[in-house]
């Protein structure tokens, strides 16, 4: 957990993915593709923001080819509640230069 993440309810700044977020992104790829309505040939997690609430929300930027990215909102329940991951919203296509800004679909 980053120092910024300790601010309950606040989003962290955009950071390069760590192995933990990369694992989450790959685990959720089928759900992200389903919400985007696209099967991605390229799929490289780049950056993320997180928000500590009653669980953790992740906002991730994943490179999907030729200056195109997908932004995905992923919620993770607390470990005591099973730690289940859910894709709650997706924005696609986004350019690689667009910042991660929290959104709802």
C-alpha positions, 0 to 999 in steps of 0.5 A: 500500500502506498503512502497516498493510498492511506488517505481513505477514499482519495485516489492515488496519483497515476503510477506505473503498474506493479506485479500485483496490478498487472496480475489483476489486469490479466485476470480481468482481461476477459471481462474488460474485453466483454465490456469494451466489445472487443478482443484485444490482440495486444494487452499490456498494462501500463499504469494505474490509480487506486482508491481505498474504500470498503475494498479497493478500486483500481483505475487501470490503463492498458495498451491495446495497440497502435496508440490505443488504450483501454481504461478500466475501473476494477473493484476488489472486495475486502479479503474478509469478503472474499476479495472478489474482483469486478470490472465496473466500467470501461472506456475504449478507445483512449489514446496512450497519452490520455491521463487516468481520470475516474469515471462511471459508465 
